[in-house]
Amino acid sequence: MVIMETELRKCRKKAGLTQKEIIRRSGISRISYHRYECGERVPDAQTASVIAKAVGSTVEALWGGKPTG
């Protein structure tokens, strides 16, 4: 899913965070997060929510949509 991986990386960098910091904040394994950001896997809704919170964004923004709120 090209949109998810691109937006996930953009949101993380916009927040000024490294992958290691996102992993620590979210509790997601290193390999799983790497796979999400590289587009090898797509997180389920709950995991996407945890990642969004860790980067200070919304699930909608991670999917390339307009943030709500």
C-alpha positions in Angstrom: 0.0 0.0 0.0 2.1 2.9 -1.3 0.0 5.6 0.2 0.2 4.2 3.7 4.0 3.7 3.6 4.6 7.1 2.1 2.3 8.9 4.6 3.6 7.0 7.6 7.1 8.0 6.8 6.1 11.6 6.2 4.1 11.8 9.5 7.1 10.3 11.4 9.6 12.7 9.9 7.2 15.6 10.4 7.0 14.7 14.1 10.9 14.6 14.2 10.9 11.0 15.3 13.1 8.0 14.4 11.8 4.5 13.7 13.3 3.5 17.1 11.3 6.3 18.9 8.1 5.2 17.2 8.7 1.6 18.2 9.3 2.6 21.8 6.3 4.9 22.0 3.9 2.4 20.3 5.1 -0.9 21.6 5.1 -2.4 18.1 8.0 -4.7 17.3 10.8 -3.3 15.2 10.3 -5.7 12.4 6.5 -5.1 12.2 7.0 -1.3 12.1 9.7 -1.6 9.5 7.3 -3.8 7.4 4.5 -1.2 7.7 6.8 1.7 6.7 8.3 -0.2 3.8 4.9 -1.3 2.5 5.4 -5.0 3.1 2.4 -5.2 5.5 -0.6 -3.1 6.3 -1.4 -2.6 10.0 -4.9 -3.5 11.3 -7.1 -0.7 12.5 -6.0 -0.9 16.2 -2.3 -0.9 15.3 -2.8 2.0 12.9 -4.4 3.9 15.7 -1.5 3.2 18.0 1.0 4.3 15.4 -1.0 7.5 14.6 -1.1 8.4 18.3 2.7 7.8 18.6 3.4 10.2 15.7 0.8 12.7 16.9 -1.5 12.2 13.9 -4.7 10.5 12.9 -5.3 7.2 11.1 -6.9 9.2 8.3 -3.7 11.1 7.8 -1.7 7.9 7.7 -3.9 6.7 4.9 -3.3 9.9 2.9 -6.7 11.5 3.8 -7.4 14.8 5.4 -6.9 14.8 9.1 -10.0 15.2 11.1 -10.5 17.8 13.8 
